[in-house]
């Protein structure tokens, strides 16, 4: 891995901001037990994109990209599971 430099701090800041952006949606979905307003196709496409970012980050050995996208993947996969679970319960 390359040595940490000041450019990485921008990567970590971007990672932090884009990752925590999904926490309100995850909390709202869990709290209201509803994910009707969340698009299933958007979640699936986004998760596939995150997997691509994780692979890319691994190939270029970028810690900020890997960490941000793994955590964001966990948040979005959780929203996907909640959406599927709450949709099944409603039917």
Secondary structure, DSSP 4 states (H G I P E B T S, - for coil): -PPP-HHHHHHHHHHHHHHHTTHHHHHHHHHHT--TTS-HHHHHHHHHHHHHHHHHHHHTT-HHHHHHHHHHHHHHHHHHHHHHHHHHHH-
